[in-house]
């Protein structure tokens, strides 16, 4: 600014920011109201004080002092009061240093949570960000959305950028951002009681070339359960119409107690692996999980609206289920299943189920809409249900022809 300037007070009742379309103003992209403050400058030292304005995202206030000579030392503070998801939030930020090495500190509080951010920036350097340290304390997801589980989460992340090899003047696409991430849940609980069954999560985060990767992933679950592995998400490319990208994950499970995740399940000590891949066109999952009493093998995929269970093998003690099937998601939701039960006792999987020992081959066809309907064909080998003998066969929904004493089926 070549000369001195002093404005003791200014006020703008309404400020619209937008663009012109065919020479005419389009609907505004942003609207500010009750914009007020004071401005002073001696040609080198510039001061903006008492700035306040109303914005769609809340009520904003700020003060700024800037030296007009390189490296442009500055001091600035900003305040935001807003309400999001029916929760009141207060955000405060402070900037210091200069435009070659800028330090930004921010705090946020609301919904029972407190957060801090410490950012070192170099606005005129090839990499305008040096580091970011982020901390959240006391985050409860259920206060942000009714469908989210209860938890008390502390989240810590330290991120540092670097440039891809050979990028002298890196664009944003050439950035590599990496660092550790840790989440601790101070109130883990079971899913059926509305809680988040997670004790902690730790991983190394890396963003590069449009791919977000979590390596060294370590999830601790209630009851000494643990899942370790990695996951990756690749952002969609320009020729993808769906905007989903692609994700894959591989986890190794040890010591997982299903009852600690959901109290309706039986107690377990599951170990094994889970692998999953997904993009907008298809999704696949493969699992091989075992404990001293139970075992589950699953291979399933989804493509073009068709869910296919290629293999499902579940066993518990002497009980075993072998099954396969399909489900069409569109239209009436046609489904098919076929399989075999041997010495099957449902209590091995759901503790509240009735006592039974079932031996049968079965096939099932039907549809979900406009109401659930289907045809079940089965043939029972000698079985029991709540201590009563059961045998027979049936089709088209007919009841089995029981032998011996009457049995409920």
N, C-alpha and C positions, 0 to 999 in steps of 0.2 A: 504494500500500500504506500503510494508516494508521499502522502501528506497525513497530517493529524486529522482525527475524526472523533467526535464524541456524540453519542446518542444516549441521553440519560434514561429514556424509556421508549420502547416501541411496542406496538400491539397489532397483531393481525388476527381478525376474528375467524377467518376461514381461509385455508391454503389448500388448493387442490393440485395434485401432481399427476400428470398423465401425458398423453401423446395426441397428436393430430392424425386423423384418418381422412384422407381426401380433403384436406384443408379445414376439416371441422374437428372440434374437440371431441374425443372419445370419452366414455365414462371414465372417471378418474381411477388411477391405480391406487392412490393413497390420499387420505384427507386428514389434515391437521386442523385443530380448532384452538381458539384462545391462546395463540402463540404470543408470548411476551418476554421481554428481557431488556438488557442494557448493553451497549457496545462502546468501547473506547479504544483508540489507537494513537500512538505518537509517530506512526510510520514504520516502527520496528516492533515495538511491544504491542501485542493485540490482546484485548480482554473482552470476553463475552461472559456476562454475569447475570445471575437470576433468570436464566432461560427456563421457561415452563411452557408446556403445550399438552393438549389432549390428542391422543392417537387411537386408532382402532385397537391397539394392543395394550392401552393403559395410559396413565398419566406420567409424563416424563419431565424431569428437571435436570439442568446441567450448568456447569461453570467451566470456563476454559481460559488459560493463559498460554500464549504462543510467542516465542521469539522469532522474528522474521529472518534471522541470519542462520546459515548452516552451522551446526547440524540441526537447527530448529528445536531448541529445548522447549518443553511444554509441561504443563500441569493441567489436569482435567479431572473432574468428578461428574458422575451421572447417577441419577436416581430414577427408578421405575416402580410404580405401584400398579398392579394389574390383578385381574381375576381370571383364572383359567380353570376349567373343569369344576366350577363351583367352589374353588379354593382361592383365598387371597394370597398374593405373592408380593414380596418386596425384594428388589434387586438394587444393589449399589456397586458402582465400578469406579476405579481410580486409575489414571494413567500418569506415568512419570518418565523421566529420561528425555530422549529426543527422538526425532524421526529416523535416526540411523540405528538406535538401540532403544527400543520402546518397551517399557514394562507395564503390563496390564494386570490389575488385581480386581477380582469381582467376588461378591458374596450374594447369595440368594437364600431366602427363607420363605416357607409356606408349606401348607399341608403337613405340618409336623416335621418337615425336613429342613436341613441346613446344607448349603453347598458353597464351595469356594473354587476359584480358578485362578491360577497364576500363569501368565503367558508372557514369554519373551519374544518380541517381534522385531524384525529388521525390514521395514516397509520398502526400502530402496535396494535391498540386496537381491541376488538371484533367487534365494530362498527367503521369503518374507517372514517365515516363522522359525524360531529357534527351538522352542520347547513349550509344552503345555502340561501343567499338573492340575488334575481335576479331582475333587473330592466331594462326595455326597454322604451325608450322615442322616440316618433315620428315615430313609425313603420307604413309604408304605404304598405298594402298587394299588391296593384296594381303594385308596383315597383319590386316585387318579381315574379310576374306571370301575364301575360296579361289578364287572365280570372278572376283574383281576383278583388274584389271591392275596390274603393278608401276609405281611412280612415286615420286618424292620431291617432294611438293607443299608450297609455302609459300602460305598463304591469308591475305589481308588484307581486312577489311571495316570500314567506318566508317558507322554508321547513326544517323540523327537523326530523331526523330518530330516531327510537327506535327499540327494538328487540321484536319479538313475545314472549308471555309468555312461559317460560320453555326452551327458547333457550339460553343455556350457551355460546355456541360458534356459534353465528348465521351466517349462510350462507346468500348470497344475497337474497335467496328466503324467509328468515325469517325476512327480514327488513319490518318495517312499516314506511312509510314516509308520513308526513301530514303537513298541514299548510294552511294559507289563500292565496287566489288568487284574484287579482282585475285588471280589464281592464277598461280603460276610453277612449272613442272615442271623440276627440275634434272636429271632422267634420262629424257628422252623416248625412245621407241623404237617399234618396229613391233608391230602387234597380233598377228601370227602368232608372235612371239617372247615373248608374254606381257606386253608393255609398253604404256604409254599413249601413243599418238601425238599428244601435245599439248605444245607449248612454253609457251604462256601463254594466259590468258583475262582480258579486262578488260571491265567493263560498269558501267552505272549501274543500280542496283536501286531499284525503287519498289513499295511495297505500299500499295494504297488501294482501299477499297470492295470487298474480296474479290478483288482482282486483283493478281497478282505479275507485274511487267514487267521485262525486261532490255532496256534501250535502249543504243545505242552499243556493241553487242556486238562484240568484236574477238578472234577466236581466231587464234593463230599456230601453225602446224603445221610439223613437220619438213620441211626442204627448201624453205624460204621460202614455203610455202603459207599462205594467209590466208582467213578467212571472217569477213565483217562483216554485221551486220544487227540483228535484234531478235526477241524471243520474248515471249509472254505466256501466263500460266496464270490462268484464272478459277476460283475455288473453286466447288464445287457449291452450288446453292441448296437451300432446305429441301424443295422438292418433288421433287428428284432422288433416285431410289432407288439409283443406282449409286455415288454418292460420288466420281466421277472428276473432274467439272468439265470444262473445255475448255481446249485449248492450241492456239496457232498460232505459227508461226515463219517467218521469211523471211531467207535468207542469200544473200550474194553471194560467190562463190568466185573466188579468183585464185591462180595459181601452184601449184596443188595437184599434188604428185607422188605418185601412187598407190603407187609402190614404196616410198616412205618410210613410208607407212601400213601396208603389208603387202608383204613382200618377194616374195611369190608373184605380185604384179601387175607389169605393165610400167611403165616409167618414163613419166611424163606431165607436162604443164604445163597443168592443167585450169583453165578459167575458166567462169563461168556463174552460174546461180541455182538455189536449191532453196526450194520453198514447201511447207509442211505445215500441216494443220489436223486436229484430233482432238477428239472427245468420246466418251462411252461408247457412242453409237449408231453413229458412223461415223468413218472416218479417210480422209484424202486426201493424196496427195503428188504434186507436180509438179516435174520437174527438166529443165533445159536446160543441159547441160555440154559443153564443147568444149576440145580442145587442138589443136596443129598436126597431129596424126595421128589423133586419136579424137574421136568426138562421140556423145552419148547424150541422147535425149529420152524422158521417161517421164511418163505420166499414169496413176495407179493410185488405187483407192479400195477401202475395205472397209466393208461394211454387212451386218448380219444374218447374219454368218458366211460371207459370200461375198466373196472377194478378186477384184477385176476389174482386169486390166491393159488399160486402154482403148487405150493406144498405147505401144509400145516400138520405138524406132528407134535402132540402134547402128551406127555406121560407123567404119571404120578404113582409111585410105588408100582403095583402091578397093572394099573390102569393105563390105557393108551387110546388116543384119538388120532386117526389118519384122515385128512380131509383135503379137498380142493374145491374150488368154485369160482364163480364170476358174479359181478354185480354191475348192471348198466345204470349209470347215474342219471341219464336223461330219460325223458318220456315216462312211461309207467314204472320204470325201475325194475326191469326184469332181472331175476337172479336164479342161479343154479348152484347146487352143492351136492357133493357125493362123498361118501366116506365110510369109515368103519370104527366102531367102538369095541374095545376089548376090556373086560373087567373094569368098566368105567364107573368111578364113584365121584359125583360132582362135589362132594365135601372136600376133596383134595385140592380144589381150586377156589371154592367159595365156602367159607366155614358155616354159613347159615343154611346151606342147601340141604335137602332131605337125603337120608342115607339110601344108597342104591348101588347095585352092581349090574351094569348093563353090558350086554354083548349083542351087537347088531350091525348089519349093513344097512345103509340108507342112501336115498337120493331125494333131492328136494328141488322143485321148480316153482316159480311164482313171480309175483310182482308186488311192489310197494304201494302203487297208486292206481286208482283213486282211493283204494283201501287195501290193506295187507291181505293177500290171498295167495294160496299155493297148493301144491300137491306133494304129499310126502309118501314115499314108498319105502317100506322097511320090513326087515325080517329079523325077529328076535330069536337068538339062541337062548338057552336057559339063563335066566337073569332073576334078580330080586329088586324090589322097590319097597323101602321101609320094612324090610324083613319078610315080605310076601313074595312068593314065586311069581314069575312073570315070563311068558313066552308067547309067541304068535307072530303074525305079520299083518300088514295093512297097506292100503293104497288109497289115493284120492281123499285123504283125510279121514278114512274110516278108522274106528277104534280097533286095537289089537284083539285077537281072539285069545283071551287069557286061559291058561291051563292051571289045574290045581285050584287052590283057593282064589276067590276074587281079589284082584289087585287094582289099585287106583293108578291110572295112567293118564 
